Amino acid sequence: MRSLLHFSWIWAVCFGCHSAAAQTTLGVSETPDTAKTLTIDVHPQMVGGSASFDASKSGAVLRATAAIHTDAPRHNAHLSIDLLQAAGEPLIRAAEAGYDRRGTAGLGASRVRARWNWKPLPSIAVAVGRDTLHDGWGRRSLFRGRHSAPVPFVETRLDGGGRLRYRHRIEALQGAASIYCTPHATGDPRFWVPQTGAMRTGIERMVVSHRLEVDLGQRLTAALWGAVVWNTEEGTRAFEPHYLLPLTSLRPSEYAQGSSDNAIVGLEGRYRLGASESQQRFLYGQLLIDELIVAEILGSTGWWGNKYGLLGGLHWGYPRGAWRIEASGARPWTYSHFTPTSAYINGLTPLAHPLGANFIEGTIEGHFSRQEWTVHGRFTASRRGDDPDGNAPTGSLPQVGDIDRTAESYLWLGGTSRSFTLVQLDVSRTLHLNKKTPVQGFMRWEGQRTTLGPFGEVGMQLIFGLRTTGPFLGADW
């Protein structure tokens, strides 16, 4: 076990030395740094076991990564293969959402991530790859969440070092896998995630988004955000020139094409608390609008077309750690479209919040370190309106087209109540086994309760082992 954890192969190669020497011979007093490095790293991130009263949730726990990194003055690249052997429902849900394939036993999972970053000019940065993505300052995001699986993307950032920053991103999203499925979640059985095999099929939709961020003084930062999802129609609409132009207004462009695509806009902000930037104390929030008519809100009609989401939180850092409190929610049918192929999803996984829509969620989490010891804790509670029988959609699953709705008015959390509560406590200690790679011994207890209407289920689990990164607390939705 010890030799396995310490297996790390790092290889650095220096290129460009001959060209630097030639420039020195020609009388150039200062030569640019042309050194390039190649690093190969193979190591398990976590090795341990899981114990539970339910024998099916006990077993080995393994996270491992094989990665290649390159680094040069103006560009760098990263390629990694991630492996996960899971025991317990939270780890299984994490595999369903964030990985590419599941093994034949339904517990192992794998994914491939890659990214190339290039900076042609000091104020321009370009990134191309297939990776997980996140927008916003919260642990969750109503715009783009890191829980979703890696997607192919092209991203351009403009930042001249002033108050304004801009980002333009294009992503290729996959469709749902049409293979054998068994239930791992409550809701319409047509949309359960496959137990084994590929989690998604080929490219089915594209999404373009842009974000304009501005500093309004020394403490307040605001951002405008917009996105459009369109169906590729088997490759005939792989590219829409209207959406590929930077700084274009996405919603009017979508409307000019007959409103056939799915447009989303939003506003977010962060207010820094205190004078020190290193302590990372700030308030933050997001407002997402999928569709909104003010008259319907003022009239309290509950019209299904008022689709929006809210998120807010407080992050408080201090010398030995940090804690966070965050709340979020989204109205029914948010992120959906009348055609499921234009929904704001990747495969069957929501791109923004993992609960989809028609939910509210609250989280309190924090960590504390003292000498060699670190303690992490998290409490998450959520409630969503579900449709267990699959005959009366509640607007909680974005992959269900709003053309299937059965009413014109939908209450927030309408349907059968699905509640989920999770408490996690992780304690670890650094072991001085290797100077290059820190190793921690850890033990984590978690308890969860799920209720669907009058039925409830309670589970407890103890996970323990050694890790080099973390903690990996798994899914909490």
C-alpha positions in Angstrom: 0.0 0.0 0.0 2.7 2.4 1.0 4.8 1.9 -2.2 1.6 2.3 -4.3 0.8 5.7 -2.8 4.3 7.0 -3.3 4.5 6.1 -7.0 4.9 9.4 -8.7 7.0 9.8 -11.9 8.0 13.3 -12.8 10.1 14.0 -15.9 11.3 17.5 -16.9 13.0 18.2 -20.2 14.5 21.5 -21.1 14.3 22.6 -24.7 15.5 25.8 -26.5 18.9 26.0 -24.8 20.8 26.0 -28.1 18.7 28.9 -29.5 19.4 30.9 -26.4 23.1 30.3 -26.7 23.1 31.4 -30.3 21.3 34.6 -29.4 23.9 35.3 -26.8 26.7 34.8 -29.4 25.0 37.5 -31.6 25.3 40.0 -28.8 21.8 39.9 -27.3 22.2 40.8 -23.7 18.8 39.5 -22.5 17.2 36.4 -24.1 13.6 35.3 -23.6 12.8 32.3 -21.4 12.2 29.5 -23.9 12.4 26.6 -21.5 9.7 24.0 -21.8 8.8 21.3 -19.4 7.1 18.0 -19.7 5.7 16.3 -16.6 4.2 12.9 -16.3 2.4 12.1 -13.1 0.7 8.9 -12.1 -0.7 8.5 -8.6 -3.8 7.4 -6.7 -5.6 10.4 -5.1 -7.4 8.3 -2.6 -7.2 4.6 -1.5 -9.4 3.3 1.2 -12.6 1.5 2.1 -16.2 2.1 2.9 -18.3 0.5 5.7 -22.1 0.7 6.0 -25.0 -1.1 7.5 -26.0 -1.8 3.9 -23.6 -4.3 2.5 -24.1 -3.1 -1.0 -22.6 0.3 -0.1 -19.5 -1.2 1.5 -16.3 -1.9 -0.4 -13.2 -0.4 -1.8 -12.9 3.3 -2.6 -10.3 4.5 -5.2 -9.6 7.7 -7.0 -6.6 7.7 -9.4 -5.2 10.0 -12.1 -2.7 9.6 -14.9 -1.7 13.0 -16.2 0.7 14.7 -18.7 1.5 18.4 -18.3 3.5 20.7 -20.6 4.5 24.2 -19.9 6.0 26.9 -22.1 6.3 30.7 -21.9 3.0 31.4 -23.8 1.2 28.1 -23.7 0.6 25.0 -21.5 -1.4 21.8 -21.8 -2.9 19.2 -19.6 -4.2 15.7 -20.3 -5.5 13.4 -17.6 -7.4 10.1 -17.2 -9.5 10.0 -14.0 -10.6 6.7 -12.5 -13.1 6.2 -9.7 -14.1 3.0 -7.8 -17.0 4.0 -5.7 -19.0 2.5 -2.8 -22.0 4.4 -1.5 -24.7 6.4 -3.2 -23.0 9.8 -3.1 -20.0 8.5 -5.0 -22.3 6.7 -7.5 -24.2 9.9 -8.2 -20.9 11.8 -8.7 -19.9 9.2 -11.3 -23.2 9.5 -13.1 -22.9 13.3 -13.3 -19.2 13.9 -13.9 -17.7 10.9 -15.6 -17.8 9.5 -19.1 -18.3 5.7 -18.6 -19.3 3.3 -15.9 -17.9 -0.2 -15.6 -19.8 -3.4 -15.8 -20.3 -3.6 -12.1 -21.9 -0.1 -12.0 -19.5 1.2 -9.4 -16.3 2.0 -11.3 -16.2 5.1 -13.6 -13.7 6.9 -15.8 -13.3 10.1 -17.7 -10.8 12.0 -19.9 -10.0 15.7 -19.5 -7.7 17.8 -21.7 -7.0 21.5 -22.1 -4.5 23.7 -24.0 -4.1 27.3 -22.9 -2.4 29.9 -25.2 -1.7 33.5 -24.5 -0.8 35.2 -27.8 -0.9 38.7 -26.3 -0.8 39.9 -22.7 -4.5 40.8 -22.7 -5.8 37.8 -24.7 -6.0 34.2 -23.5 -7.4 31.3 -25.6 -8.3 27.8 -24.2 -9.3 24.7 -26.2 -10.1 21.3 -24.8 -12.5 18.9 -23.1 -12.9 19.7 -19.5 -15.2 20.5 -16.6 -16.3 24.2 -16.3 -17.7 26.5 -13.7 -19.1 30.0 -13.7 -19.5 32.2 -10.6 -18.1 32.6 -7.1 -20.3 30.0 -5.3 -20.0 26.3 -4.7 -23.0 25.9 -6.9 -23.8 27.9 -10.0 -27.0 28.7 -11.8 -25.1 29.3 -15.0 -22.5 26.5 -15.3 -21.6 24.0 -12.6 -18.4 21.9 -12.3 -20.4 18.8 -11.3 -21.3 18.1 -15.0 -19.1 15.9 -17.1 -16.3 17.3 -19.3 -17.3 18.8 -22.6 -15.4 20.0 -25.7 -15.0 23.8 -25.6 -13.3 26.8 -27.1 -12.9 29.9 -24.9 -11.5 33.4 -25.4 -10.8 35.8 -22.6 -10.0 39.5 -22.8 -8.4 41.2 -19.8 -6.2 44.3 -20.2 -5.6 44.5 -16.4 -8.3 47.2 -15.9 -11.8 47.1 -14.6 -13.3 45.2 -17.5 -13.0 41.5 -18.3 -14.8 39.6 -21.0 -15.1 35.9 -21.9 -16.7 34.1 -24.9 -17.1 30.3 -24.8 -18.5 27.7 -27.2 -19.4 24.2 -25.9 -20.5 21.0 -27.7 -23.0 19.0 -25.6 -23.9 15.3 -26.0 -27.2 13.6 -26.1 -28.7 11.0 -23.7 -27.4 7.4 -23.9 -30.0 5.0 -25.3 -28.8 1.9 -23.5 -30.2 -0.2 -20.7 -31.1 1.8 -17.6 -31.8 0.9 -14.0 -32.9 3.4 -11.3 -30.5 5.3 -9.2 -32.7 8.3 -8.6 -36.4 9.1 -8.2 -38.4 10.7 -10.9 -39.6 9.7 -14.4 -38.0 6.3 -15.2 -37.5 7.4 -18.9 -34.7 9.7 -17.6 -32.8 7.6 -15.2 -29.1 7.4 -15.8 -27.7 4.2 -17.3 -26.2 1.8 -14.8 -23.3 0.7 -17.0 -21.6 1.8 -20.3 -21.3 5.2 -21.9 -23.2 8.0 -20.0 -23.8 10.1 -23.2 -24.0 9.7 -27.0 -22.8 11.9 -29.8 -23.0 15.7 -30.1 -26.6 16.8 -30.0 -26.6 20.5 -29.1 -24.3 23.5 -28.9 -24.1 26.3 -26.4 -22.5 29.6 -26.6 -22.1 31.9 -23.6 -20.4 35.2 -22.8 -19.7 37.0 -19.6 -18.8 40.6 -19.1 -17.3 41.4 -15.7 -16.7 44.9 -14.3 -15.2 46.2 -11.0 -17.4 48.9 -9.6 -14.9 50.3 -7.1 -12.5 48.4 -4.9 -15.0 46.0 -3.3 -17.9 45.4 -5.7 -17.7 43.3 -8.8 -20.6 42.7 -11.1 -21.1 40.5 -14.2 -23.6 40.1 -17.0 -24.0 36.7 -18.4 -25.8 35.2 -21.4 -26.1 31.9 -23.2 -28.0 30.3 -26.1 -28.4 26.5 -26.7 -29.3 25.3 -30.2 -30.0 21.9 -31.6 -27.3 20.8 -34.1 -29.9 18.9 -36.1 -27.5 16.1 -37.0 -24.7 18.4 -37.9 -26.6 20.8 -40.1 -26.5 23.6 -37.5 -23.1 22.8 -35.9 -22.2 26.5 -36.2 -24.4 29.6 -36.1 -22.5 32.7 -37.2 -24.8 35.0 -35.3 -23.6 33.4 -32.0 -19.9 33.1 -32.8 -19.3 36.9 -32.9 -17.9 38.3 -29.6 -19.8 40.9 -27.8 -23.0 40.2 -29.8 -26.3 40.4 -27.9 -27.4 36.7 -27.8 -31.1 37.2 -26.9 -32.0 39.5 -29.8 -30.0 37.2 -32.2 -32.0 34.2 -30.9 -35.3 36.1 -31.3 -34.4 37.1 -34.8 -34.2 33.4 -35.8 -37.8 32.8 -34.7 -37.0 32.1 -31.0 -36.3 28.5 -31.9 -33.3 28.3 -29.6 -33.0 28.3 -25.8 -31.7 31.7 -24.5 -30.7 32.4 -20.9 -29.5 35.6 -19.4 -28.3 36.4 -15.9 -26.7 38.9 -13.5 -24.2 38.1 -10.7 -22.2 40.1 -8.2 -19.6 39.8 -5.4 -19.0 42.3 -2.6 -15.7 41.9 -0.7 -15.9 42.3 3.1 -12.9 43.7 5.0 -9.7 45.3 3.7 -7.6 42.2 3.2 -8.0 40.4 -0.1 -6.0 37.3 1.2 -8.7 36.4 3.7 -11.4 35.9 1.0 -14.4 37.3 2.7 -17.3 38.2 0.4 -21.0 38.1 -0.2 -22.1 36.9 -3.7 -25.3 36.2 -5.6 -26.7 35.2 -8.9 -30.0 35.9 -10.7 -30.8 33.8 -13.8 -33.7 34.5 -16.1 -34.8 31.9 -18.6 -38.1 33.6 -19.3 -40.0 36.2 -17.4 -43.2 38.4 -17.7 -43.5 40.9 -14.8 -47.3 41.1 -15.1 -47.6 37.4 -14.4 -45.4 37.7 -11.3 -47.3 40.7 -10.0 -50.6 38.9 -10.5 -49.3 35.8 -8.7 -50.7 33.6 -11.4 -48.0 30.9 -11.1 -47.6 30.9 -14.9 -45.3 28.1 -16.0 -43.4 30.5 -18.3 -41.9 32.5 -15.5 -38.6 30.6 -15.3 -35.8 32.0 -13.2 -33.4 31.1 -10.4 -31.8 32.7 -7.4 -28.5 32.0 -5.6 -26.8 33.8 -2.7 -24.1 33.1 -0.2 -21.4 34.3 2.2 -17.8 33.1 2.2 -15.7 33.8 5.2 -12.0 33.1 5.3 -9.7 33.3 8.2 -6.0 32.2 8.8 -6.8 28.6 9.7 -9.6 27.9 7.3 -12.9 29.1 5.9 -16.6 28.5 6.0 -19.5 29.2 3.6 -23.3 29.4 3.8 -25.2 29.2 0.5 -28.8 29.0 -0.7 -30.3 28.5 -4.2 -33.5 27.7 -6.0 -35.0 27.6 -9.4 -38.6 27.8 -10.7 -40.3 24.8 -12.5 -39.3 24.4 -16.2 -36.2 26.6 -15.9 -33.5 25.5 -18.4 -36.0 23.4 -20.4 -37.3 24.1 -23.9 -40.2 22.8 -25.9 -37.8 20.4 -27.6 -35.5 18.4 -25.2 -32.7 18.6 -27.8 -32.4 22.3 -27.0 -32.5 21.9 -23.2 -29.7 23.2 -21.0 -28.2 19.7 -20.3 -25.3 17.4 -21.2 -26.6 13.9 -21.7 -29.1 13.7 -18.9 -27.2 15.9 -16.5 -28.2 19.5 -15.9 -25.4 22.0 -16.8 -26.1 24.4 -14.0 -27.4 23.1 -10.7 -27.4 19.3 -10.3 -31.0 19.3 -9.0 -32.2 20.7 -12.3 -35.2 23.0 -11.5 -38.3 23.2 -9.2 -36.0 23.0 -6.1 -34.6 24.9 -3.1 -31.3 24.0 -1.5 -29.3 25.2 1.5 -25.7 24.4 2.4 -23.4 25.2 5.3 -19.7 24.0 5.0 -16.3 24.8 6.4 -12.8 23.6 7.1 -10.3 24.2 9.9 -6.6 23.3 10.1 -4.2 23.2 13.0 -0.7 21.9 12.6 -1.1 18.4 11.0 -4.8 18.1 11.5 -7.6 19.3 9.2 -11.4 19.0 9.7 -14.0 19.5 7.0 -17.7 19.6 7.6 -20.8 20.0 5.4 -24.5 20.1 5.9 -26.8 20.1 2.8 -30.6 20.1 2.7 -32.7 20.2 -0.5 -36.3 19.8 -1.5 -37.6 19.2 -5.1 -41.0 18.6 -6.6 -40.9 15.3 -8.4 -43.1 13.1 -10.6 -42.5 9.5 -9.5 -45.0 8.0 -11.8 -43.9 9.8 -14.9 -47.4 10.9 -16.0 -47.6 14.5 -14.8 -44.2 16.4 -15.3 -43.5 19.0 -12.5 -40.8 20.9 -14.4 -38.0 19.6 -12.3 -36.2 17.7 -15.1 -34.8 20.0 -17.8 -34.6 17.1 -20.2 -38.4 16.9 -20.3 -39.7 19.4 -22.9 -42.2 21.9 -21.7 -44.4 20.8 -24.6 -45.3 17.9 -22.2 -46.6 20.1 -19.5 -50.1 19.3 -18.3 -51.1 22.7 -16.8 -50.5 26.4 -17.4 -49.7 27.2 -13.7 -47.0 25.5 -11.7 -46.3 26.1 -8.0 -42.7 26.2 -6.9 -42.0 22.7 -5.4 -45.2 21.4 -6.8 -45.6 17.7 -7.3 -44.4 14.9 -4.9 -41.9 16.3 -2.4 -38.5 14.8 -2.6 -36.3 15.9 0.3 -32.6 15.1 0.8 -30.4 15.8 3.8 -26.7 15.0 4.1 -24.3 15.6 7.0 -20.5 14.9 6.4 -17.6 15.2 8.8 -14.1 14.5 7.5 -11.0 14.4 9.8 -7.5 14.0 8.3 -3.9 14.1 9.5 -0.8 14.8 7.3 1.7 11.9 7.3 5.3 12.8 6.5 5.9 9.8 4.3 7.1 11.7 1.2 8.6 15.2 0.9 7.3 15.7 -2.7 3.8 14.4 -2.3 1.9 15.0 0.9 -0.1 12.0 2.1 -3.1 12.3 4.5 -4.7 9.6 6.6 -8.4 10.4 6.8 -11.7 9.2 8.2 -15.1 10.5 7.1 -18.6 9.9 8.6 -21.7 10.8 6.7 -25.4 10.4 7.3 -28.2 10.9 4.8 -31.9 10.9 4.7 -34.1 10.8 1.6 -37.8 11.1 1.6 -40.2 10.8 -1.4 -43.7 11.7 -0.3 -44.6 9.4 2.7 -41.6 7.1 2.2 -38.2 7.7 3.8 -34.8 6.1 3.8 -31.9 6.7 6.2 -28.3 5.7 5.7 -24.9 6.0 7.4 -21.5 5.4 6.1 -17.9 5.4 7.3 -15.1 6.0 4.7 -11.4 5.8 5.6 -8.0 5.5 4.0 -5.1 7.5 2.6 -5.2 10.3 0.1 -3.0 12.8 -1.7 -5.7 15.3 -2.7 -9.0 16.1 -1.2 -11.2 15.7 0.5 -13.5 14.3 -2.2 -16.9 14.4 -0.4 -18.9 13.0 -3.3 -22.3 14.2 -4.5 -24.7 15.9 -2.1 -27.9 16.2 -4.2 
